[in-house]
Amino acid sequence: MLTFDIRDYGAVGDGKTMNTKAIQSAIDACAEAGGGRVVLENGVYLTCPIRLRDYVELHLEANATLLGSPNCEDYPNWDDLKVLNQERLARGTAACLIFAEACHHIALTGRGTIDANGEHFVKLVPEDKRNQWKPYERINTSTPPRVVLFACCQKVLVEDVTLTNAPGGWAYFIHDCDDVRMTRLTIDTDLRYPNNDGIHINCSRDVNVSDCNIVASDDALIVRANSYSLPENKVCERVTVSNCNLTSHCGGIRIGWIKDGTIRDCTFSNLVMTLCRNGVLLTFPWRGPDRISDEGREKTLVENIHFENIVMDRLYSHPIRLKVDDHENTRADMAGIRKLYFHGIHARACAWPSLEGRPDCRPDEIEMTDCSFELMKRTPEFDPFHIIPNPTRKEIYGEQFFSNIKNLRMNNTVFSEE
């Protein structure tokens, strides 16, 4: 494999010198040579956004840090895009630190660190309005919403890298990609910062995530099918997630959102979730006549999703939360939810599982097998927001927990109180 050391192109790893031109020159030279490995080692390399090319592996040695610019103006939209309509992405921009579009055989590897310089993009909320879980908010300007964005790519590998200090956005955004492998990653965001998601998998196929440790102030893992920024609608399918540890102040796993398309044939197995607000979230609101930037353009269909061998401990709210919005004038635009299987889920949480469909959209074929749900005693440590009232034992099978559900089956599933 050809190797390209960014220091040969003028890079200086002192944490102060701007190295964008040197890093991009090394990437471009690697691509022009037919591919290879671009190496960062022995230093902290400050950079503005960089763009990967076909057959290029960006490799961070364990003694190297890629440090994102602290200036918002250094994160503009990208020029000369082939497929992506970046103005239709969430927050109206494709700005990010590491970008690839319509590439194939790309990789981001190594035991080094990506430091997104997130502390420069947030500020403390005034004390009288401060939320004790998230005392910070984004600064009053357009901050970079993603650290890594791979769009419309094929044959993608992300391996071993530690990503930290995200700037109030998504750590990894995998958008309309095929054949993606993400393994042994560490995502360590500041839980006090707003909207720091872990891995967002959108409109992608054949994606495998394994052996990752994710701490996210927003959802840790998200699977969606929002095609609004693409020329045509795309299905999100054949996503597998396994052997990961998750902490989140929102959802450990989120499936779907507003006007997504089709999400199908996915598995989530051998996971540990601790100190999350919710475990598994499938919530489907509709925002009314004025669209928001993170909204799709299709009716949502979710089918054939499997959750297996998952431990959930000290959850602030629901271990499983499914809700189809039925509020007047805000009805979720749904094509259906069917074939959800929960096997070997063992949860200790401040609330019971809650599944709520609506008369014209009844989730069909929901199965819970060999599961246990223990209701914790609420303490300020575990429920500082007083999210929901404590239910009584007799309410476990009431409408508060399972309503407008079709073909719900429970096999060897136990509900208990601490």
Secondary structure as GFF3:
##gff-version 3
##sequence-region A 1 418
A	DSSP	beta_strand	3	5	.	.	.	ID=ss1
A	DSSP	three_ten_helix	6	9	.	.	.	ID=ss2
A	DSSP	beta_strand	14	18	.	.	.	ID=ss3
A	DSSP	alpha_helix	20	32	.	.	.	ID=ss4
A	DSSP	beta_strand	36	40	.	.	.	ID=ss5
A	DSSP	beta_strand	43	47	.	.	.	ID=ss6
A	DSSP	beta_strand	50	51	.	.	.	ID=ss7
A	DSSP	beta_strand	56	60	.	.	.	ID=ss8
A	DSSP	beta_strand	64	68	.	.	.	ID=ss9
A	DSSP	three_ten_helix	72	74	.	.	.	ID=ss10
A	DSSP	three_ten_helix	86	88	.	.	.	ID=ss11
A	DSSP	three_ten_helix	90	92	.	.	.	ID=ss12
A	DSSP	beta_strand	98	101	.	.	.	ID=ss13
A	DSSP	beta_strand	104	109	.	.	.	ID=ss14
A	DSSP	beta_strand	113	115	.	.	.	ID=ss15
A	DSSP	three_ten_helix	118	121	.	.	.	ID=ss16
A	DSSP	beta_strand	122	124	.	.	.	ID=ss17
A	DSSP	three_ten_helix	127	129	.	.	.	ID=ss18
A	DSSP	beta_strand	136	138	.	.	.	ID=ss19
A	DSSP	beta_strand	146	151	.	.	.	ID=ss20
A	DSSP	beta_strand	154	159	.	.	.	ID=ss21
A	DSSP	beta_strand	162	164	.	.	.	ID=ss22
A	DSSP	beta_strand	170	175	.	.	.	ID=ss23
A	DSSP	beta_strand	178	183	.	.	.	ID=ss24
A	DSSP	beta_strand	186	188	.	.	.	ID=ss25
A	DSSP	beta_strand	197	202	.	.	.	ID=ss26
A	DSSP	beta_strand	205	210	.	.	.	ID=ss27
A	DSSP	beta_strand	213	216	.	.	.	ID=ss28
A	DSSP	beta_strand	221	224	.	.	.	ID=ss29
A	DSSP	beta_strand	236	248	.	.	.	ID=ss30
A	DSSP	beta_strand	251	255	.	.	.	ID=ss31
A	DSSP	beta_strand	262	274	.	.	.	ID=ss32
A	DSSP	beta_strand	278	284	.	.	.	ID=ss33
A	DSSP	beta_strand	300	315	.	.	.	ID=ss34
A	DSSP	beta_strand	320	324	.	.	.	ID=ss35
A	DSSP	beta_strand	334	349	.	.	.	ID=ss36
A	DSSP	beta_strand	354	356	.	.	.	ID=ss37
A	DSSP	beta_strand	364	369	.	.	.	ID=ss38
A	DSSP	beta_strand	372	375	.	.	.	ID=ss39
A	DSSP	three_ten_helix	393	395	.	.	.	ID=ss40
A	DSSP	beta_strand	402	403	.	.	.	ID=ss41
A	DSSP	beta_strand	406	411	.	.	.	ID=ss42
A	DSSP	beta_strand	414	417	.	.	.	ID=ss43
###
